[in-house]
Amino acid sequence: MNLKPIHSFHIPVMGLAYTIDSPIRVAQYGISSTISVMDDELIERMNRFYCEKFELPYAEISKKIEDFRAKRITAYLNTLDTIVKTKFNNLKQTLLDSKKDLETYKDSLPNVSTIRKTLQKHIDEKLSIENLKNVIDQYLHPGEIDVNIMTKVDRENFNKKEALPVEYNDAHAALRGFANSTLNSSVVLSAGMNPRLFSYFEQFDSFFPDSVLGLQKKIILKVSDFRSALIQGNFLAKKGLWVSEYRIESGLNCGGHAFATDGLLLGVILQEFKERKQELIDSTFELMSKALVQKGKYVPSVPLELKITAQGGVGTAMEHQFLLDHYQLDSVGWGSPFLLVPEATSVDAATRKLLINAKEEDLYLSTISPLGIPFNSVKGTTNEAIRMHRIVEDKAGSSCPRKYLALNKTHDKEGLCTASRKYQQIELDQLMLHKANYTTEEFKAKFDQITEKSCLCIGLANASLIEHDLPVKGEKQGIVVCPGPNIAYFDKEVSLKQMVQHIYGNDNIAAKTLRPHFFIKELRMYIDHLKKEVKELKQEYSAMKLKQIEKLKANLLLGITYYKDLFTFDMQYFVDEKEQALNELIKIETDLIGNYNLVQE
């Protein structure tokens, strides 16, 4: 059964730990959130912590147990499921018992929602408790407990130097852990297509439609454009699998890893999804139906529900409502601002203070990720200080206890993480052997390129351990945090109620600074990206690179034209910022046309 969402926003996954227990904090209020299931060590510790806190049975799952990674994930997800259901039932009873709590809950709902209007009618007309109970049972339900799997982080595992079967790869085991859990929610697949992992879904009946239960477990694809959605959606459909949601993420204006498009801007991408949604539904439904017939499985008579959602840099109620109305989205993701909400995310006090004080100039796209993908960072983290100290002490690199990102097989067939001390020492030794071949500047650039990588496995997990007063074991790594640039416009710790009221336009918690529209902010970031690409082209020319940059520039100009029309003709959402936005667009367009005529010199 498809229950109508209570809220028009969701909390996306943030790092390994920042949303690791968000469902326990917010799901009872109908707020959906996503946790990472990459770090089974952290998950095991969280499972023990919450089992003890809520007096639930706990059995340790050590690394000596066969298939421990999947079993740890299943156990923690089951714990989350149990706790959320208990907290939700307690909330329902509270709403029945207390008019004040009912009023408070009602005020946290979207202004135009059916649930809010129905609760208001109950309060105004002083209807019976039985009526209220029927309303609560009919309309209220917990938010989704979704899990995120980075498809490319699918490290091969070994037993005494012997490679284990592919189903023991990290992402495969994580998927199995979710599939075996009691959750009726979704797995969010990010970072692109992994055909082998996608094919593994066929091993679990819960991902196939059922005539009675519908879809017990669903698939969400995080995508960068419509073409990617169609390719991946069709691939899964040919296996009889339905994608229930396409989650569109701004290429650069989001937290975590940044996957830049070829200059396709978020508004342009959303417009294409709006215009071609039915094509996506028809294509995938036809392919899925044929596959289900071949498999001898139940075939739905009509397409299943398909949601389109988006996230990336949204910061005002007006932007939120615009996305819902103009592009007909089902939900909008709010990430980084929730890092300042202790009731919603797991962040230690020092890191939250760092984020509160962060200004635009403190937030930047870094190269610290071992995956080799740009990574949103903030200046002044403890991880950055520790990494630099090790370099000074001639001990560059980290100990690499987790090995989740040990994917580089240049120096070891089992794989090494490029942030590890072992990898960096090998690379630095080789660099020193050829030092005479480089100028001082070239040598420094190559040295920095090797040593700039940080240990994300530990750095992204430590904040939660510190917040819960759990011991941080092993070599000191400090904390890595990956906020989107939007965090610069929020400068104080706020309650969950305040944040929700801000999203729905009933409060304003944003800093009193000049904040660009999130479409303009993303465009500015792409201009910076273009400048970087042009600089690299001038340093080392290639025809392929030139072609990529020309495509990037052309798409940016098309996007600017689209935004100029959007801002000009809209009479509802952009009235106050219309002139400023149009002036900015014209300025950027003039600069693009005049200063980036790319001809090989």
N, C-alpha and C positions, 0 to 999 in steps of 0.2 A: 504494500500500500504506500502511495506517495503522499506524505504529509506536507502541507503547505508550510514553507519556512516561516518562522516567527519574525526573523530579522532580515533586513535587506543588505547586510554586510557579513563578512566572515573574516576570521583571523588566519592568514596564511602561515605556512611553516616558516620559522625564523631560526636559522642555525641548527645546531644539534640539540641545544638545551633550552633555548629561550621560550619555546612553546611545548616543551616535553611534558608538562603537566597542566597545560592550559585547559584541557577538557574538565579536569577536576575543579578548576577555578570558575569556569564560565558556562559549561554545557548545561547545567541545571536551569539557566535562564533562557535557553533556546539558542545560544550563540554557538555556531560551529567553528571549529578550529582544527588545525592540522599539526601533527607531531612528526618529527623525523624518527625513522626506525633504523638509522644507519649504525648508531653506536650501541651495540648490545651490552657493552660494559656499563655504560651509563644507565641503560634501561634496566639492567639487573639491580643496580643500586637504587634506582627509583622505585622499583617493585618492592624491594625489601622495606624501604622507607615508608611507603604508603600502606603496605600491609600492616606494619607495626602501628602506624598512626591511626588507622581505621579498624585495628584489631581483626584483621583478616588472616587466614592461614597462609603461611609462606614456606616454601621449600626451595632452598638454594639450588640453582642450576649452574654447576661449575663447568669449566671448559673441558673437563674430562668426560662429560656426558656427550654421547653421540648426538649430533644435530643440535648442539647447545644454542647456537645463534637463533635458529627459528623458534626453539622452545622458550627461550628467554623473552622473545618478542611476543609470542602467544600469551605467556603468563602475564606480562605487564598489561597488554591490551585487555585481557580478561579482568584484571584488577581495575583498570580504568572504567570498564563497562559496569562492573559491580558498584563502584563508588558513585559514578554519575547517576545510575538508576536510583540508588539510595538517597542521594542528595536531592534529586528531582522529586521523589515521593515526599520527602520532608518539606520541600518548597510548596508542593500542592497542599499539604495539610496546613502549612503556615498561612497560605492565601485564604483558606477556608476559615481559619481561626481569627485572623487579624485584618480589620478593614484598612488600617494604616499601611500594612505591608502590601495589601492588594492595590491600594492607591499608588504606592511607590513602584510596584511592578508594572502597573498600567502605564505610568508616566515614562517608563523605560522603552516602551514599544514605539514603532514607527507611527507618526502622527496620523497617517491615512490607513492604517491596517484594520482589517475586519476584526481582529482579536481585540484591539484597543477599543474600538467602537462598541463591541459587544460587552466588554467589561465595564465600560462607562455607562452603558444602558443599565446594567445590573446595579451599579452604584446609585445612579440617579433615581431609578424607579424602586429601589430598595426591595429587590426581588429575593426570593427564598434561597436558603443555603443549597437546597436541592438543585435550583436553577444554576447557581454558581458552580456546583460540582459537575453538572452536565457540560457547562461551558469549558471548564478546565480540562475535563476528560476529552472533549471534542477537539479543542484547539491547541492545547499546550503539549509540548514534547521536548525532550532534551535536544541540544544542538548536536550536530554530527561529530563523531570522533574519527576524523580522517587521518590517514598515514601517508607520508611522503617517501618515495623511493627515487633517488637519483639513478637513472637507468645506466649511466656510464660508470658509476661506482660499483662495479660488479667484479671485484677482485677474485681471482682464482685462489682456492685454498689447498693446502698441502698437508699430508700426514707422513712424517718421516721422509721428506723430499719427494714423495709420490703425490702427483696431482689427484685431488678428489674429483668425483663426477661433477658435471656442470651444475647440478641442482644444489650443490654446496657452495657455489659462488655467493658472494655477499648479498647482491640484490635478489638473487633467486631465493636464498634462505629467508630474506626479509619478507618477500612475497608469500612464501609458505607460512611464515609466522602469522601474517595477517589473515591468510585464508583459513587457517586452523583456529582462529579466535572466535569468540562469541559475538563480535561486533557485526552489526548490519550497517555498514558505512562504506566509504570509498577509499581506494588507493589512488594517490596522486602521483602520476609518473612525470618526472621532470628531466630536463637535460637531453632531450632528443630520443630518437628511436633506437631501441636495442632489440633487433628481430628475435634473437634467441630468448630473451626474457619475455617478450610479448607472446611468443609461442608457448611459453611455460604456463601461461594462464589457462590453457586448454586442459591442464591436469586437474582443475578444481571446478566441480559442478556448480559451486555457489556463484560463479561469474556468468553462468548461462541463465537465460530467462526461464521462469517456472510458471505454469498456468495458475498456481495458487499463490505462491509467495512473491511472484515478480522477480526482481533481482535482489538476492540476499546480500550480495556484495557488488559494488559498482566500480567503474573505472573512470577516473578523471585524467585528462591529458592537459598538461601545461604546454601551451604552444605559443609561437612567436608570430605566426601569420596564418592566413586561411589555407594556403597551399600545404603547409606542414600539417594542419589539422586534417585535411582531406586525405593526404597520403597515409598518415598514421591511422586515421579512423577507418579507412578502407582496408588497410593491412589487418587490423584486428577484426573487422567485420567478416573478412574472408575466412576467419577461424570461428565464426559464430558468436563473436564477442561485441558487445555494444558499449560505446563510449557515452556515458551519461552526462558528462560535462566537459566542455572545452574551456580551459582557464587561460585567458589571454593575459600575458604579462608584458609590461613595458620593457623593451630591450635593455634600456640603461637606467631608467628612473625607478628602480626597485632595489631592495636590499639584496645582500648575498651576491652570488655570481651574476655577472652581467653578460647577457647574450645579445650583442648588437645585431640588428638586422641590416639588410643592405640599404639602410636609410628609410625603410618603411616606418612611418610614424604611427603612434598608437591610434590616433583618431582615424587615419586612413584604413588601418587594419580592422578596427571595429566597424567601420562603415561597410567594408566588404563582407564581414560576418553577418551583418544585419541584412544585406541584400541577398546573400547566397546561403542563408541558414537552411532554407527548404531543400536546396540542392544537396547540402551535406546530409540532411536527414534521409532524403530519397536514395542517395547513392549508397550510404552505409546500411540502410534497412534492406535494400534489395540484395546486397552481397551477404549480409548476415542471414537473411531468410534462406537463401540457397545453401549456405554452409550448414545451417541447422537441419535442413531436410536431409542433406548427405550424412549428417551425424546421427540421424534418427532421433533428434531432440525436439522438444516442443517449439513450435514456431508461432510467435505472436501475430495476431491478425492485423495490427496497426503498429506503427513505430512506437518505441518506448520514449519516455520523456528525455529530452535533450536540452541541457541548460548551457547558456553562454554567460560567462562571468569575466571580470577583468580586474586587474590590480596594478598599482605602480604610481606612487607619488600623489594619490588623492589626499586632500587635506582639509576640504571645507564641505559643509552640508550642501552647498550649491553644486559643487563639482560632483558629489555623490549622486544627487538627485538627477543631474543632467545625464550622467552615464546611464542610469536606470531608464529614464524617459526617452532620451534621444536615440540611444542604441538598443533599447529594449532588453537590457541585461537582466539577468535573474538575481545577481548579487555582485557586490563590489568588495574587493579585498582591501582591508586596512591593516597594514603591517607595522612599520616602524613606530608610529605614534603610540602603539600599544606597549612598546618597550618602557614607556613612562607610566604604565598602569600596574602597580604591584599586585593588584587583585587578578590580573589577567596573564602575566608573563613571569618567567623565572629569571630575574636579573639581580645580581648583587648590588649593594648600595653604591659602591665606588664606580661601577660601570654606568649605573643609572645617572649618577652625578655627572660623569663625563659626557653622556648624551645630552643631558639638560643644558650643559654649558657649550655644546658644540655649535659653531657658527658655520656659515656656508663655506668659508675658506678652510675649515677643519675636515670637511668631508670630501673624499676623493676616490677615484677609481684606482685601485692599487694592482700590483702584480704579485701579491704575496701568496696566491693560491697555488698549491702544487699541481692542480689540474691544468694550469696554464691559461686560465680564463680570467679576464678582469674581475676584480672583487671589490665591492664597495667597502670602504674602510673609513675610520675616523682617527685623526692624529691623537697621540697621547695614551694609547693602550699600554698595559703592563707587558703584553706579549712583545710589542715593538721594542720596548726598553730592554727586555731580557735578550731578545735576538741580537740587538746591537752590541750588548755587553759581551756576548759569546764571540762575536766577530773580533772585537778588540782583544779578547783573551786568546785568540787563535783557536777557538773551539766552535767554529761555525756549524750550524745545523742542530737538529734535535735528536733525541734518543729513539723516537718512533716506536712507542710501546703498542699502539693500536694497529697500525699498518693498514687502515682502511683505504688510504690513498697510495699504497705501495704498488703503483701500477706501471712504473717505468722499468722496463726489462733490459735496458742498455748494459748494465753491469751485473745483473743477477737474474737468472731465469725465473725466480719466484717473485721478482719485482721489488723495487725500492721506491720509497717516497722521495721526491726531489727536495723535500724539506729536511730529510734525515741527515744526520751527521755522516753516516757511511757514504751516502751518495755524494754529498757536497765535498767531502774530503777527497774522493776519487776524482771528481771534476776539477777541484782546485789543484791537485797534484799534477794533472794533465795540463792545466793552464800554466802552471809554473814552468813546466818543461818547455813550453813554447813562448815564454815571456818575451824573449828577444825579438819575436816576430811582430810585436804590437807596440804602438805608441803608448805613452802613459795614459792618455785618455781612453784608448781602446781597451787596454788592460783593465782599467778601473770599471769600465762598462761591463766587461765580461765577468769580472769578479762580482760586481753587484748583481748581475743577472743570475748567478749561481746562488748567492747567499741571501737573496731577498725573500725566498720562500719561507713561509711560517707553518708551524704545526697546527693545522686546523682541527684535527681530531681531538686534541686535548684543549686547545685554546677556545674552541666553540662550546665545550662541555663544562668548563670550570665554573662559569657563572652560577649555574644551577646548584652545584655542589656547595659553593660558598654561601649562597643564599639560604640553603637548608642546613648550614653548619655541619656538613659532612666533610670528612678529611679528604684533602687533595693529595693523592699519592704520586710517587715517582718524581722525576726531574721537573723542576719548576718551569712552567710554560707561560704563566700569566693568562690573560684573557684576550681573546679575539672577539670583536663584535662587528656585525656587518649591516649597519643601518643604511636605509636609502637616504638620499640627500634631503628628503622631506623632513627629516628629524630636526633640521636647522630651524624650522619654523614652529617648533614646540619646545618650550623652555621651562616646564615645571612638571613635577610629579602630580598626577591626578587620579581620582577614583574611577572605578569602572562606570559608575553612574554618570560622572562628568563627561567621560569619553563618549559614551553612548548618546548622551544629550547633545554633544557637539556634532556627532555624525548626523543626527536628525534635525539639527538646526535650532535646538532649544537652549543652547549654551554656546559659548565661544571660548575655547581654551588655547587658541593659537597665539603665538607671540605677536606683539604689536610691531611687526617689522614688515617691510614691503616684500610680499610673497608673490612670485610669478605664478600664473595659472599653470597647472601641472602639465598641460600640453606644451606650453612655452618652455618650461624647465627641461622637458625631455628634448625638445628641439635644440636648446642651447648645448645640452650634453652631446648631442650628435654632431654639432658644429665643432666642439672640442675634439671629438673622435675623428672627424674629417681632417682637422689640422694635424693631428698626430699621424694619420695615415699618409698625408701629403709630405710631412717631414721625413718619414721613413722612405718614401718613394724617392725623394731627392738624395737621400743618403745611399740608397741602393736601388737603382732603376730596374723595373721588370715590366714587360708589356701586360702581363696578367694583373699585376698590382694596379697599373694605370687603368685598366678596364674596370676593375672593382671600384676604384675611386670615382670614376666617371659615372658608374651606375649609382653609387652612393649619393653623389651630388645631384643627379637627375631625380632620384626619388625624394630627396629633401626638397627640391624645388617644387615637385608635384604636391608634396605635403604642405608646403607653405601656401600654395594656391588654394588647396582644400581648406586650410585653416582661415585664410583671409575671407573666403566665402562664408564659412561657418560663423565667424565672429561678426561679419558685416550684417548678415541677414537674420541672425537670432535676436529675438526681441524679449526673451524671458530670462536667460541665464547669464548673459555676458554684458548686461547694460552698463554696470558700473566700471567694468574693466575693458570695455570695448576699445576705446581710443588708445589706451596704453598698449593693449595686445596688438592692435593693428600697426601701430608705430614700430613696435618691436619686430613684427613679422616683415615689414617693409625694409627695416634696417638690415636684418639678417639676409633677406633676399638680395638686396643691393650688394652686400659684401660677398655673397656666394657667387653672384654673376660676375662681379668685377675683379675678384681676387683669386679665383680658383679656375682659371683657364689653363688646364693641365696639358702643357706641351713639353715634350722632352727637350731639355736644354742641351 
